[in-house]
Amino acid sequence: MPRRVNLPPADELFRKTTPDPHAAGTGAAEPATSVSGPSGRVRHNEKMTVYLTSEELIALEQARLKLRAELGRTVDRGRLVRVALDFALGDLAEHGTDSEIARRLAAS
């Protein structure tokens, strides 16, 4: 029985892992981010399990597929969650109790 190895697509293997210094002067407003930024494609030493409803998981998959279609490259769920977490923590650090995450947690 032959074994087939699934490898990531070439654009994931050979993509840049550092920010483009020339893209910084676009003039677009940057969203709030945490001090360290999302970890990206590195070996992660810690693991956290998160339970989602089926509706939340479907929404996450739809967002991943939409980003894949619009960006033209694969975005995995873990990376999407890490970027969203970085965005939420950056907003909290910048705005404190006026942040979107604080408002949503206070309302729940």
Biopython code that builds the backbone (N, CA, C, O; Angstrom):
import numpy as np
from Bio.PDB.StructureBuilder import StructureBuilder

atoms = [
    (1, "MET", "N", (0.845, -1.177, 0.000)),
    (1, "MET", "CA", (0.000, 0.000, 0.000)),
    (1, "MET", "C", (0.891, 1.240, 0.000)),
    (1, "MET", "O", (1.625, 1.465, 0.962)),
    (2, "PRO", "N", (0.840, 2.042, -1.050)),
    (2, "PRO", "CA", (1.698, 3.225, -1.107)),
    (2, "PRO", "C", (1.230, 4.298, -0.121)),
    (2, "PRO", "O", (0.034, 4.500, 0.089)),
    (3, "ARG", "N", (2.197, 4.967, 0.467)),
    (3, "ARG", "CA", (1.893, 6.054, 1.408)),
    (3, "ARG", "C", (2.114, 7.372, 0.700)),
    (3, "ARG", "O", (3.159, 7.590, 0.086)),
    (4, "ARG", "N", (1.149, 8.233, 0.784)),
    (4, "ARG", "CA", (1.237, 9.558, 0.176)),
    (4, "ARG", "C", (1.460, 10.588, 1.254)),
    (4, "ARG", "O", (0.729, 10.623, 2.244)),
    (5, "VAL", "N", (2.444, 11.411, 1.078)),
    (5, "VAL", "CA", (2.749, 12.456, 2.045)),
    (5, "VAL", "C", (2.121, 13.759, 1.570)),
    (5, "VAL", "O", (2.336, 14.181, 0.434)),
    (6, "ASN", "N", (1.352, 14.391, 2.436)),
    (6, "ASN", "CA", (0.752, 15.687, 2.102)),
    (6, "ASN", "C", (1.677, 16.801, 2.578)),
    (6, "ASN", "O", (1.975, 16.915, 3.767)),
    (7, "LEU", "N", (2.122, 17.612, 1.637)),
    (7, "LEU", "CA", (2.987, 18.736, 1.946)),
    (7, "LEU", "C", (2.215, 20.030, 1.779)),
    (7, "LEU", "O", (1.268, 20.088, 0.994)),
    (8, "PRO", "N", (2.608, 21.084, 2.514)),
    (8, "PRO", "CA", (1.957, 22.377, 2.305)),
    (8, "PRO", "C", (2.253, 22.891, 0.905)),
    (8, "PRO", "O", (3.255, 22.505, 0.304)),
    (9, "PRO", "N", (1.388, 23.761, 0.376)),
    (9, "PRO", "CA", (1.651, 24.309, -0.957)),
    (9, "PRO", "C", (2.927, 25.144, -0.975)),
    (9, "PRO", "O", (3.385, 25.620, 0.063)),
    (10, "ALA", "N", (3.488, 25.313, -2.151)),
    (10, "ALA", "CA", (4.761, 26.018, -2.304)),
    (10, "ALA", "C", (4.696, 27.444, -1.775)),
    (10, "ALA", "O", (5.679, 27.936, -1.221)),
    (11, "ASP", "N", (3.549, 28.125, -1.935)),
    (11, "ASP", "CA", (3.483, 29.505, -1.466)),
    (11, "ASP", "C", (3.577, 29.596, 0.053)),
    (11, "ASP", "O", (3.990, 30.630, 0.577)),
    (12, "GLU", "N", (3.205, 28.538, 0.772)),
    (12, "GLU", "CA", (3.375, 28.513, 2.220)),
    (12, "GLU", "C", (4.822, 28.183, 2.598)),
    (12, "GLU", "O", (5.345, 28.712, 3.580)),
    (13, "LEU", "N", (5.459, 27.320, 1.830)),
    (13, "LEU", "CA", (6.841, 26.941, 2.130)),
    (13, "LEU", "C", (7.811, 28.083, 1.866)),
    (13, "LEU", "O", (8.799, 28.233, 2.586)),
    (14, "PHE", "N", (7.546, 28.885, 0.851)),
    (14, "PHE", "CA", (8.496, 29.901, 0.432)),
    (14, "PHE", "C", (8.000, 31.327, 0.648)),
    (14, "PHE", "O", (8.511, 32.258, 0.026)),
    (15, "ARG", "N", (7.015, 31.509, 1.518)),
    (15, "ARG", "CA", (6.512, 32.858, 1.763)),
    (15, "ARG", "C", (7.431, 33.606, 2.704)),
    (15, "ARG", "O", (8.200, 33.001, 3.450)),
    (16, "LYS", "N", (7.346, 34.946, 2.664)),
    (16, "LYS", "CA", (8.160, 35.771, 3.560)),
    (16, "LYS", "C", (7.665, 35.606, 4.989)),
    (16, "LYS", "O", (6.461, 35.519, 5.231)),
    (17, "THR", "N", (8.590, 35.565, 5.924)),
    (17, "THR", "CA", (8.231, 35.453, 7.334)),
    (17, "THR", "C", (8.533, 36.726, 8.100)),
    (17, "THR", "O", (8.330, 36.788, 9.313)),
    (18, "THR", "N", (9.020, 37.751, 7.393)),
    (18, "THR", "CA", (9.289, 39.050, 8.012)),
    (18, "THR", "C", (8.446, 40.096, 7.317)),
    (18, "THR", "O", (8.130, 39.947, 6.137)),
    (19, "PRO", "N", (8.071, 41.158, 8.027)),
    (19, "PRO", "CA", (7.266, 42.209, 7.394)),
    (19, "PRO", "C", (8.032, 42.916, 6.281)),
    (19, "PRO", "O", (9.253, 43.054, 6.341)),
    (20, "ASP", "N", (7.298, 43.358, 5.271)),
    (20, "ASP", "CA", (7.886, 44.077, 4.155)),
    (20, "ASP", "C", (8.102, 45.532, 4.568)),
    (20, "ASP", "O", (7.119, 46.232, 4.811)),
    (21, "PRO", "N", (9.352, 46.025, 4.659)),
    (21, "PRO", "CA", (9.583, 47.407, 5.102)),
    (21, "PRO", "C", (9.041, 48.440, 4.132)),
    (21, "PRO", "O", (8.781, 49.574, 4.535)),
    (22, "HIS", "N", (8.862, 48.084, 2.861)),
    (22, "HIS", "CA", (8.373, 49.025, 1.861)),
    (22, "HIS", "C", (6.866, 49.204, 1.942)),
    (22, "HIS", "O", (6.343, 50.195, 1.433)),
    (23, "ALA", "N", (6.153, 48.275, 2.565)),
    (23, "ALA", "CA", (4.698, 48.352, 2.659)),
    (23, "ALA", "C", (4.253, 49.231, 3.815)),
    (23, "ALA", "O", (3.058, 49.494, 3.943)),
    (24, "ALA", "N", (5.154, 49.693, 4.654)),
    (24, "ALA", "CA", (4.787, 50.467, 5.841)),
    (24, "ALA", "C", (4.251, 51.844, 5.493)),
    (24, "ALA", "O", (3.451, 52.377, 6.262)),
    (25, "GLY", "N", (4.635, 52.438, 4.404)),
    (25, "GLY", "CA", (4.233, 53.791, 4.074)),
    (25, "GLY", "C", (3.001, 53.874, 3.198)),
    (25, "GLY", "O", (2.919, 54.779, 2.368)),
    (26, "THR", "N", (2.034, 52.971, 3.341)),
    (26, "THR", "CA", (0.860, 52.974, 2.485)),
    (26, "THR", "C", (-0.142, 54.034, 2.874)),
    (26, "THR", "O", (-1.000, 54.381, 2.062)),
    (27, "GLY", "N", (-0.070, 54.569, 4.096)),
    (27, "GLY", "CA", (-0.992, 55.598, 4.529)),
    (27, "GLY", "C", (-2.277, 55.046, 5.116)),
    (27, "GLY", "O", (-3.072, 55.811, 5.662)),
    (28, "ALA", "N", (-2.507, 53.747, 5.023)),
    (28, "ALA", "CA", (-3.714, 53.150, 5.585)),
    (28, "ALA", "C", (-3.570, 53.046, 7.095)),
    (28, "ALA", "O", (-2.478, 52.802, 7.609)),
    (29, "ALA", "N", (-4.667, 53.231, 7.791)),
    (29, "ALA", "CA", (-4.649, 53.134, 9.250)),
    (29, "ALA", "C", (-4.436, 51.682, 9.646)),
    (29, "ALA", "O", (-5.150, 50.797, 9.173)),
    (30, "GLU", "N", (-3.479, 51.435, 10.493)),
    (30, "GLU", "CA", (-3.185, 50.096, 10.958)),
    (30, "GLU", "C", (-4.075, 49.760, 12.149)),
    (30, "GLU", "O", (-4.294, 50.620, 13.002)),
    (31, "PRO", "N", (-4.600, 48.524, 12.234)),
    (31, "PRO", "CA", (-5.394, 48.144, 13.395)),
    (31, "PRO", "C", (-4.505, 48.010, 14.615)),
    (31, "PRO", "O", (-3.295, 47.813, 14.502)),
    (32, "ALA", "N", (-5.118, 48.120, 15.784)),
    (32, "ALA", "CA", (-4.364, 47.971, 17.027)),
    (32, "ALA", "C", (-3.837, 46.551, 17.132)),
    (32, "ALA", "O", (-4.562, 45.597, 16.852)),
    (33, "THR", "N", (-2.581, 46.403, 17.534)),
    (33, "THR", "CA", (-2.003, 45.084, 17.737)),
    (33, "THR", "C", (-1.246, 45.085, 19.044)),
    (33, "THR", "O", (-0.913, 46.140, 19.585)),
    (34, "SER", "N", (-0.977, 43.896, 19.546)),
    (34, "SER", "CA", (-0.222, 43.802, 20.780)),
    (34, "SER", "C", (1.240, 44.134, 20.518)),
    (34, "SER", "O", (1.651, 44.286, 19.368)),
    (35, "VAL", "N", (2.007, 44.244, 21.565)),
    (35, "VAL", "CA", (3.412, 44.629, 21.443)),
    (35, "VAL", "C", (4.198, 43.603, 20.648)),
    (35, "VAL", "O", (5.025, 43.975, 19.815)),
    (36, "SER", "N", (3.960, 42.321, 20.886)),
    (36, "SER", "CA", (4.774, 41.288, 20.261)),
    (36, "SER", "C", (4.291, 40.887, 18.886)),
    (36, "SER", "O", (5.099, 40.410, 18.088)),
    (37, "GLY", "N", (3.021, 41.052, 18.564)),
    (37, "GLY", "CA", (2.474, 40.627, 17.284)),
    (37, "GLY", "C", (2.179, 39.139, 17.293)),
    (37, "GLY", "O", (2.642, 38.421, 18.179)),
    (38, "PRO", "N", (1.407, 38.664, 16.305)),
    (38, "PRO", "CA", (1.092, 37.237, 16.262)),
    (38, "PRO", "C", (2.349, 36.427, 15.960)),
    (38, "PRO", "O", (3.263, 36.912, 15.294)),
    (39, "SER", "N", (2.389, 35.205, 16.447)),
    (39, "SER", "CA", (3.608, 34.403, 16.339)),
    (39, "SER", "C", (3.851, 33.852, 14.943)),
    (39, "SER", "O", (4.998, 33.559, 14.605)),
    (40, "GLY", "N", (2.820, 33.698, 14.119)),
    (40, "GLY", "CA", (3.033, 33.225, 12.755)),
    (40, "GLY", "C", (3.466, 31.779, 12.698)),
    (40, "GLY", "O", (3.101, 30.980, 13.561)),
    (41, "ARG", "N", (4.253, 31.435, 11.671)),
    (41, "ARG", "CA", (4.679, 30.041, 11.460)),
    (41, "ARG", "C", (5.985, 29.772, 12.192)),
    (41, "ARG", "O", (7.067, 29.840, 11.609)),
    (42, "VAL", "N", (5.866, 29.470, 13.460)),
    (42, "VAL", "CA", (6.996, 29.060, 14.280)),
    (42, "VAL", "C", (6.568, 27.845, 15.075)),
    (42, "VAL", "O", (5.379, 27.533, 15.156)),
    (43, "ARG", "N", (7.516, 27.173, 15.648)),
    (43, "ARG", "CA", (7.178, 26.036, 16.502)),
    (43, "ARG", "C", (6.644, 26.592, 17.820)),
    (43, "ARG", "O", (7.310, 27.379, 18.492)),
    (44, "HIS", "N", (5.440, 26.174, 18.174)),
    (44, "HIS", "CA", (4.805, 26.655, 19.395)),
    (44, "HIS", "C", (5.031, 25.652, 20.522)),
    (44, "HIS", "O", (4.833, 24.450, 20.347)),
    (45, "ASN", "N", (5.445, 26.157, 21.672)),
    (45, "ASN", "CA", (5.746, 25.292, 22.811)),
    (45, "ASN", "C", (4.555, 25.072, 23.720)),
    (45, "ASN", "O", (4.565, 24.156, 24.542)),
    (46, "GLU", "N", (3.547, 25.880, 23.587)),
    (46, "GLU", "CA", (2.376, 25.781, 24.451)),
    (46, "GLU", "C", (1.149, 25.423, 23.624)),
    (46, "GLU", "O", (1.064, 25.732, 22.436)),
    (47, "LYS", "N", (0.200, 24.761, 24.285)),
    (47, "LYS", "CA", (-1.022, 24.351, 23.611)),
    (47, "LYS", "C", (-2.202, 24.718, 24.485)),
    (47, "LYS", "O", (-2.139, 24.630, 25.711)),
    (48, "MET", "N", (-3.280, 25.132, 23.836)),
    (48, "MET", "CA", (-4.505, 25.462, 24.543)),
    (48, "MET", "C", (-5.669, 24.870, 23.755)),
    (48, "MET", "O", (-5.730, 25.015, 22.535)),
    (49, "THR", "N", (-6.573, 24.217, 24.435)),
    (49, "THR", "CA", (-7.745, 23.664, 23.779)),
    (49, "THR", "C", (-8.901, 24.631, 23.948)),
    (49, "THR", "O", (-9.160, 25.115, 25.049)),
    (50, "VAL", "N", (-9.589, 24.909, 22.861)),
    (50, "VAL", "CA", (-10.748, 25.800, 22.885)),
    (50, "VAL", "C", (-11.926, 25.030, 22.309)),
    (50, "VAL", "O", (-11.821, 24.442, 21.233)),
    (51, "TYR", "N", (-13.038, 25.034, 23.017)),
    (51, "TYR", "CA", (-14.245, 24.378, 22.543)),
    (51, "TYR", "C", (-15.139, 25.399, 21.869)),
    (51, "TYR", "O", (-15.382, 26.478, 22.411)),
    (52, "LEU", "N", (-15.633, 25.055, 20.678)),
    (52, "LEU", "CA", (-16.485, 25.941, 19.902)),
    (52, "LEU", "C", (-17.818, 25.261, 19.630)),
    (52, "LEU", "O", (-17.908, 24.034, 19.595)),
    (53, "THR", "N", (-18.846, 26.071, 19.440)),
    (53, "THR", "CA", (-20.108, 25.513, 18.967)),
    (53, "THR", "C", (-19.933, 25.177, 17.497)),
    (53, "THR", "O", (-18.982, 25.636, 16.864)),
    (54, "SER", "N", (-20.829, 24.392, 16.955)),
    (54, "SER", "CA", (-20.723, 24.056, 15.537)),
    (54, "SER", "C", (-20.882, 25.299, 14.675)),
    (54, "SER", "O", (-20.265, 25.393, 13.614)),
    (55, "GLU", "N", (-21.708, 26.269, 15.115)),
    (55, "GLU", "CA", (-21.880, 27.507, 14.371)),
    (55, "GLU", "C", (-20.584, 28.328, 14.365)),
    (55, "GLU", "O", (-20.220, 28.904, 13.339)),
    (56, "GLU", "N", (-19.889, 28.382, 15.507)),
    (56, "GLU", "CA", (-18.618, 29.111, 15.581)),
    (56, "GLU", "C", (-17.557, 28.464, 14.703)),
    (56, "GLU", "O", (-16.779, 29.155, 14.045)),
    (57, "LEU", "N", (-17.529, 27.132, 14.697)),
    (57, "LEU", "CA", (-16.545, 26.429, 13.869)),
    (57, "LEU", "C", (-16.830, 26.641, 12.387)),
    (57, "LEU", "O", (-15.905, 26.821, 11.595)),
    (58, "ILE", "N", (-18.084, 26.620, 12.015)),
    (58, "ILE", "CA", (-18.448, 26.869, 10.613)),
    (58, "ILE", "C", (-18.080, 28.299, 10.230)),
    (58, "ILE", "O", (-17.566, 28.530, 9.136)),
    (59, "ALA", "N", (-18.336, 29.265, 11.118)),
    (59, "ALA", "CA", (-17.975, 30.657, 10.840)),
    (59, "ALA", "C", (-16.458, 30.807, 10.689)),
    (59, "ALA", "O", (-15.990, 31.545, 9.822)),
    (60, "LEU", "N", (-15.695, 30.111, 11.529)),
    (60, "LEU", "CA", (-14.238, 30.146, 11.437)),
    (60, "LEU", "C", (-13.766, 29.562, 10.110)),
    (60, "LEU", "O", (-12.885, 30.126, 9.460)),
    (61, "GLU", "N", (-14.349, 28.433, 9.706)),
    (61, "GLU", "CA", (-13.986, 27.807, 8.432)),
    (61, "GLU", "C", (-14.357, 28.707, 7.257)),
    (61, "GLU", "O", (-13.592, 28.822, 6.299)),
    (62, "GLN", "N", (-15.523, 29.344, 7.322)),
    (62, "GLN", "CA", (-15.933, 30.240, 6.237)),
    (62, "GLN", "C", (-14.991, 31.440, 6.141)),
    (62, "GLN", "O", (-14.644, 31.874, 5.043)),
    (63, "ALA", "N", (-14.583, 31.969, 7.286)),
    (63, "ALA", "CA", (-13.629, 33.081, 7.284)),
    (63, "ALA", "C", (-12.297, 32.642, 6.697)),
    (63, "ALA", "O", (-11.684, 33.375, 5.921)),
    (64, "ARG", "N", (-11.849, 31.443, 7.066)),
    (64, "ARG", "CA", (-10.589, 30.913, 6.543)),
    (64, "ARG", "C", (-10.657, 30.753, 5.031)),
    (64, "ARG", "O", (-9.722, 31.122, 4.320)),
    (65, "LEU", "N", (-11.759, 30.204, 4.543)),
    (65, "LEU", "CA", (-11.911, 30.005, 3.101)),
    (65, "LEU", "C", (-12.034, 31.333, 2.355)),
    (65, "LEU", "O", (-11.518, 31.470, 1.245)),
    (66, "LYS", "N", (-12.711, 32.307, 2.955)),
    (66, "LYS", "CA", (-12.829, 33.626, 2.337)),
    (66, "LYS", "C", (-11.454, 34.289, 2.232)),
    (66, "LYS", "O", (-11.109, 34.861, 1.198)),
    (67, "LEU", "N", (-10.675, 34.207, 3.312)),
    (67, "LEU", "CA", (-9.327, 34.771, 3.279)),
    (67, "LEU", "C", (-8.453, 34.044, 2.270)),
    (67, "LEU", "O", (-7.635, 34.661, 1.588)),
    (68, "ARG", "N", (-8.629, 32.731, 2.178)),
    (68, "ARG", "CA", (-7.857, 31.960, 1.198)),
    (68, "ARG", "C", (-8.189, 32.410, -0.217)),
    (68, "ARG", "O", (-7.301, 32.559, -1.056)),
    (69, "ALA", "N", (-9.478, 32.626, -0.476)),
    (69, "ALA", "CA", (-9.900, 33.054, -1.810)),
    (69, "ALA", "C", (-9.413, 34.471, -2.115)),
    (69, "ALA", "O", (-8.973, 34.747, -3.231)),
    (70, "GLU", "N", (-9.488, 35.370, -1.132)),
    (70, "GLU", "CA", (-9.128, 36.763, -1.373)),
    (70, "GLU", "C", (-7.621, 37.015, -1.339)),
    (70, "GLU", "O", (-7.122, 37.871, -2.070)),
    (71, "LEU", "N", (-6.886, 36.274, -0.492)),
    (71, "LEU", "CA", (-5.436, 36.459, -0.404)),
    (71, "LEU", "C", (-4.682, 35.564, -1.378)),
    (71, "LEU", "O", (-3.520, 35.819, -1.696)),
    (72, "GLY", "N", (-5.346, 34.519, -1.848)),
    (72, "GLY", "CA", (-4.711, 33.617, -2.793)),
    (72, "GLY", "C", (-3.713, 32.658, -2.179)),
    (72, "GLY", "O", (-2.876, 32.098, -2.885)),
    (73, "ARG", "N", (-3.792, 32.460, -0.858)),
    (73, "ARG", "CA", (-2.901, 31.477, -0.228)),
    (73, "ARG", "C", (-3.589, 30.879, 0.995)),
    (73, "ARG", "O", (-4.568, 31.420, 1.508)),
    (74, "THR", "N", (-3.060, 29.774, 1.437)),
    (74, "THR", "CA", (-3.664, 29.042, 2.536)),
    (74, "THR", "C", (-3.471, 29.770, 3.862)),
    (74, "THR", "O", (-2.364, 30.194, 4.193)),
    (75, "VAL", "N", (-4.551, 29.910, 4.609)),
    (75, "VAL", "CA", (-4.515, 30.460, 5.962)),
    (75, "VAL", "C", (-5.112, 29.390, 6.857)),
    (75, "VAL", "O", (-6.295, 29.076, 6.732)),
    (76, "ASP", "N", (-4.314, 28.820, 7.761)),
    (76, "ASP", "CA", (-4.846, 27.764, 8.620)),
    (76, "ASP", "C", (-5.603, 28.361, 9.801)),
    (76, "ASP", "O", (-5.422, 29.529, 10.143)),
    (77, "ARG", "N", (-6.452, 27.545, 10.419)),
    (77, "ARG", "CA", (-7.292, 28.019, 11.522)),
    (77, "ARG", "C", (-6.470, 28.534, 12.688)),
    (77, "ARG", "O", (-6.824, 29.551, 13.284)),
    (78, "GLY", "N", (-5.384, 27.861, 13.029)),
    (78, "GLY", "CA", (-4.548, 28.297, 14.146)),
    (78, "GLY", "C", (-3.970, 29.677, 13.919)),
    (78, "GLY", "O", (-3.962, 30.513, 14.823)),
    (79, "ARG", "N", (-3.489, 29.913, 12.717)),
    (79, "ARG", "CA", (-2.918, 31.230, 12.390)),
    (79, "ARG", "C", (-3.994, 32.308, 12.434)),
    (79, "ARG", "O", (-3.760, 33.409, 12.932)),
    (80, "LEU", "N", (-5.181, 31.985, 11.908)),
    (80, "LEU", "CA", (-6.293, 32.927, 11.940)),
    (80, "LEU", "C", (-6.669, 33.278, 13.377)),
    (80, "LEU", "O", (-6.914, 34.444, 13.687)),
    (81, "VAL", "N", (-6.714, 32.278, 14.250)),
    (81, "VAL", "CA", (-7.056, 32.511, 15.660)),
    (81, "VAL", "C", (-5.954, 33.312, 16.347)),
    (81, "VAL", "O", (-6.259, 34.203, 17.139)),
    (82, "ARG", "N", (-4.669, 33.019, 16.066)),
    (82, "ARG", "CA", (-3.580, 33.768, 16.688)),
    (82, "ARG", "C", (-3.586, 35.239, 16.282)),
    (82, "ARG", "O", (-3.314, 36.111, 17.107)),
    (83, "VAL", "N", (-3.895, 35.520, 15.011)),
    (83, "VAL", "CA", (-3.962, 36.909, 14.558)),
    (83, "VAL", "C", (-5.149, 37.625, 15.207)),
    (83, "VAL", "O", (-5.033, 38.778, 15.622)),
    (84, "ALA", "N", (-6.293, 36.934, 15.294)),
    (84, "ALA", "CA", (-7.467, 37.532, 15.935)),
    (84, "ALA", "C", (-7.201, 37.791, 17.418)),
    (84, "ALA", "O", (-7.612, 38.821, 17.953)),
    (85, "LEU", "N", (-6.519, 36.865, 18.077)),
    (85, "LEU", "CA", (-6.169, 37.042, 19.485)),
    (85, "LEU", "C", (-5.214, 38.220, 19.660)),
    (85, "LEU", "O", (-5.372, 39.017, 20.584)),
    (86, "ASP", "N", (-4.236, 38.329, 18.785)),
    (86, "ASP", "CA", (-3.296, 39.444, 18.829)),
    (86, "ASP", "C", (-4.034, 40.771, 18.654)),
    (86, "ASP", "O", (-3.747, 41.741, 19.355)),
    (87, "PHE", "N", (-4.980, 40.812, 17.722)),
    (87, "PHE", "CA", (-5.766, 42.018, 17.480)),
    (87, "PHE", "C", (-6.576, 42.390, 18.723)),
    (87, "PHE", "O", (-6.591, 43.551, 19.130)),
    (88, "ALA", "N", (-7.256, 41.398, 19.330)),
    (88, "ALA", "CA", (-8.086, 41.658, 20.516)),
    (88, "ALA", "C", (-7.231, 42.115, 21.695)),
    (88, "ALA", "O", (-7.614, 43.044, 22.406)),
    (89, "LEU", "N", (-6.087, 41.482, 21.914)),
    (89, "LEU", "CA", (-5.219, 41.871, 23.030)),
    (89, "LEU", "C", (-4.593, 43.245, 22.794)),
    (89, "LEU", "O", (-4.393, 44.003, 23.743)),
    (90, "GLY", "N", (-4.285, 43.567, 21.550)),
    (90, "GLY", "CA", (-3.763, 44.888, 21.229)),
    (90, "GLY", "C", (-4.800, 45.973, 21.473)),
    (90, "GLY", "O", (-4.478, 47.046, 21.983)),
    (91, "ASP", "N", (-6.048, 45.687, 21.107)),
    (91, "ASP", "CA", (-7.139, 46.628, 21.349)),
    (91, "ASP", "C", (-7.343, 46.824, 22.853)),
    (91, "ASP", "O", (-7.572, 47.944, 23.311)),
    (92, "LEU", "N", (-7.260, 45.741, 23.613)),
    (92, "LEU", "CA", (-7.394, 45.826, 25.072)),
    (92, "LEU", "C", (-6.246, 46.643, 25.664)),
    (92, "LEU", "O", (-6.474, 47.476, 26.541)),
    (93, "ALA", "N", (-5.024, 46.418, 25.201)),
    (93, "ALA", "CA", (-3.871, 47.162, 25.714)),
    (93, "ALA", "C", (-3.975, 48.650, 25.385)),
    (93, "ALA", "O", (-3.578, 49.499, 26.183)),
    (94, "GLU", "N", (-4.506, 48.956, 24.217)),
    (94, "GLU", "CA", (-4.591, 50.353, 23.781)),
    (94, "GLU", "C", (-5.774, 51.103, 24.391)),
    (94, "GLU", "O", (-5.654, 52.278, 24.737)),
    (95, "HIS", "N", (-6.924, 50.421, 24.526)),
    (95, "HIS", "CA", (-8.141, 51.108, 24.953)),
    (95, "HIS", "C", (-8.661, 50.675, 26.325)),
    (95, "HIS", "O", (-9.609, 51.276, 26.832)),
    (96, "GLY", "N", (-8.072, 49.658, 26.931)),
    (96, "GLY", "CA", (-8.497, 49.215, 28.261)),
    (96, "GLY", "C", (-9.962, 48.823, 28.301)),
    (96, "GLY", "O", (-10.421, 48.050, 27.460)),
    (97, "THR", "N", (-10.711, 49.353, 29.282)),
    (97, "THR", "CA", (-12.118, 48.978, 29.437)),
    (97, "THR", "C", (-13.004, 49.536, 28.324)),
    (97, "THR", "O", (-14.169, 49.152, 28.218)),
    (98, "ASP", "N", (-12.475, 50.433, 27.495)),
    (98, "ASP", "CA", (-13.224, 50.931, 26.344)),
    (98, "ASP", "C", (-12.999, 50.070, 25.097)),
    (98, "ASP", "O", (-13.550, 50.368, 24.037)),
    (99, "SER", "N", (-12.205, 49.020, 25.210)),
    (99, "SER", "CA", (-11.918, 48.160, 24.061)),
    (99, "SER", "C", (-13.150, 47.334, 23.705)),
    (99, "SER", "O", (-14.049, 47.134, 24.521)),
    (100, "GLU", "N", (-13.162, 46.865, 22.465)),
    (100, "GLU", "CA", (-14.278, 46.042, 21.988)),
    (100, "GLU", "C", (-14.395, 44.751, 22.794)),
    (100, "GLU", "O", (-15.502, 44.335, 23.135)),
    (101, "ILE", "N", (-13.266, 44.113, 23.102)),
    (101, "ILE", "CA", (-13.311, 42.852, 23.862)),
    (101, "ILE", "C", (-13.858, 43.085, 25.272)),
    (101, "ILE", "O", (-14.615, 42.257, 25.778)),
    (102, "ALA", "N", (-13.493, 44.185, 25.907)),
    (102, "ALA", "CA", (-14.013, 44.491, 27.245)),
    (102, "ALA", "C", (-15.510, 44.751, 27.189)),
    (102, "ALA", "O", (-16.247, 44.311, 28.071)),
    (103, "ARG", "N", (-15.971, 45.464, 26.157)),
    (103, "ARG", "CA", (-17.412, 45.730, 26.014)),
    (103, "ARG", "C", (-18.182, 44.434, 25.803)),
    (103, "ARG", "O", (-19.242, 44.236, 26.397)),
    (104, "ARG", "N", (-17.653, 43.551, 24.959)),
    (104, "ARG", "CA", (-18.350, 42.285, 24.695)),
    (104, "ARG", "C", (-18.363, 41.374, 25.927)),
    (104, "ARG", "O", (-19.360, 40.702, 26.190)),
    (105, "LEU", "N", (-17.268, 41.351, 26.676)),
    (105, "LEU", "CA", (-17.228, 40.526, 27.876)),
    (105, "LEU", "C", (-18.134, 41.083, 28.962)),
    (105, "LEU", "O", (-18.723, 40.313, 29.721)),
    (106, "ALA", "N", (-18.260, 42.405, 29.054)),
    (106, "ALA", "CA", (-19.142, 43.016, 30.049)),
    (106, "ALA", "C", (-20.602, 42.758, 29.725)),
    (106, "ALA", "O", (-21.436, 42.663, 30.626)),
    (107, "ALA", "N", (-20.918, 42.644, 28.426)),
    (107, "ALA", "CA", (-22.303, 42.422, 28.006)),
    (107, "ALA", "C", (-22.724, 40.957, 28.123)),
    (107, "ALA", "O", (-23.918, 40.657, 28.124)),
    (108, "SER", "N", (-21.774, 40.061, 28.219)),
    (108, "SER", "CA", (-22.146, 38.627, 28.256)),
    (108, "SER", "C", (-22.346, 38.123, 29.656)),
    (108, "SER", "O", (-22.658, 36.948, 29.850)),
]
sb = StructureBuilder()
sb.init_structure("model")
sb.init_model(0)
sb.init_chain("A")
sb.init_seg("    ")
for serial, (resi, resn, name, xyz) in enumerate(atoms, 1):
    if name == "N":
        sb.init_residue(resn, " ", resi, " ")
    sb.init_atom(name, np.array(xyz, "f"), 0.0, 1.0, " ", f" {name:<3s}", serial, name[0])
structure = sb.get_structure()
